[in-house]
Amino acid sequence: MSGRDGLVYGVGALRAAAHGDRMVWALHRAALSFGVVPVVTVGAVAEAYRTVGRGDRLDAFLAGTEVEPLAREGAQSTGELAARAGTADLVAVSTAEAAHRRNAAVINSRQASLRTAAVVLGHDLVQYAV
């Protein structure tokens, strides 16, 4: 995993899983088989359920993840980072922040907001695009 300690799934990974993307499912199974529990932010979960039609696949995918809650400090940190990055995409920013804090790679669709937030954090983003 290129020197990273874990995985963070962005909403793009969740959408791909809900649509049955074989690569995302294979990566997910491989991570779990090596004892890596992928992390997903609560905002990404909410956005995925808002935008996908296959909640049953998403339910199965999320069963193997740690859904990271958003408490006051995390919300403040995400909001401040979004302001510094000049974006309103709080889901992408919270994904970048979680990856930075956990030294994790990100599986997501390519997003400028995610890359910009990682740059602001000084985090060398390792991103696998789906």
N, C-alpha and C positions, 0 to 999 in steps of 0.2 A: 504493500500500500504506500510506497514511496515515503517511508519514514513517518507515517501518520499512526496515531494511536487508535483510530476508530473511523466510523463512517457517520455522516449526517446526511439524511435524505431531505432534499428540497421538494417543493410541491411538484416539480417536473417528474421526479422519480415516482412519487405517489400516483400521479396521473398515468404514467407509463405502466405501472403495476396494475392499476385498475383496468387498463385496456389490454392486459395480458402480454405485455412486452417480455419476450423470453430472456433477453439479456439482463433486464432488471431483476427478474425472478431468479435467474442463475446466480447473479452477484449476491442477491439476498441469501439464497440457500448456502452459497459458499461462505459468506461472512458468518452465518450462524453455525456452520459446521466447524469453523475455526474458533468458535467461542466469542466472536465479535457481535455485540448487540448494537445494531444501528440505532441512531437517535434521530428523532424527528420533532420539530417544534410544534407546539399546539396550534400556532398560526398556520403552518403548512397543512396540518390535518384538517383544520376548518376550511381552508381554501380548496383542498382536494375534494372534500365532501360537497362543497358548493358547486364544483365544476365537473364532476365525473358522474356518469350514469350507472356505473357498476359498483355500488357500495359493498356488495358481497366479496368481490375480489380485494377491494381496499381493506375490508375488515380482516381478511385472511393475511394480507401483507403486514398490516399493523400489529397483528398478534405476536410477531417476532421482534418488535421494536420497543424502545423506551421512548414514550412520548414525554417530552420535556415540558413541564408546566411553565407558565409565565407569571411570576410573582411581581410585586411592585418594583423591586430592584432591577429585574430583567426587563420589565416594561420601560423603565426610565433609561436604562442603558441602550435598549433598542431605539427608543425615540431620539436620544441624543446622537447616536451613531447615524441614524437616518438623516438627521439635520446636517451633520458634518459631511455625509456622502451626497447630500443634495437630492434625495429620493423620497418618494412617498411609499415605496414598496416595502412595507414593514415585514412581510413574510420573507423576502429575500435577505433583508438586513438581519433578521433574527437567525436565519440559517447561517449566514456568514459569521455572526457573533458566536453561535454555538460551535461552529467548526473551529474558530480561533481559540475559544476557551478550552475546547477538548482536544486540540491538536489533531483534528480529524479531516479526512478527505470528504468531499461533497459529491453526491450523485444528484444531478439536477439537470434541467434544461439550461442551455447557455443564457445567462442573463447579465446584462450590463450592470444592473443594480447590485447583484451579488459580487461581481468582480470589484466594483467601485468601493463597496463597504469593506471588502477584504483589504484593499489598498489602504484605506483610511486606518484600518486596524494594524497595518504593517504585517499582515498575514499572507504568506506565500500560498495562495489558494491552489490546492490540488483538486481539480474538478473533473469528473467523468460525466460527459454530456450524454443525455438520452434523448 
